[in-house]
Amino acid sequence: MQQIETNGPYETYGSPDRRSLTLRGELLTATRGLGNDILSADVEAVRPLITGRINGQAKRVHRYLDGENLTVALDLTCITTVGRDVSAPIGGAATEVAETCTTLETTFTNTYLVSPGGRILQSRQWISPLNGYIQLQRLR
């Protein structure tokens, strides 16, 4: 995917077949064209924990359309756990950070490689029950 739009801190990447991902600081905030898309995600509370490589707890909200075309919010409680220091394939030194998010019906774990400067170099992030996870990696 290549970058097709920038709107403040949000970057949108698209493919020739009109599928897209929107990121805020490498955190997934929206998808289009995948089916069971994230309409929007509020990641402001978890972002400083992930990029700061801090153990903690914060809220995250994902919004989807239901079968009647109504917006449904998935309110998640997320716990970040800082792991070991590793060498990232691109970008050098990094720290593993896991973010486990839960509701009564859903649990998923996003994983990140975060540089000492707080940049997410690589991640595996959950989209939806239909799509599962997506792996993202910055090439430069």
Order of alpha helices (4+ residues) and beta strands (2+ residues): beta-beta-beta-beta-beta-alpha-beta-beta-beta-beta-beta-beta
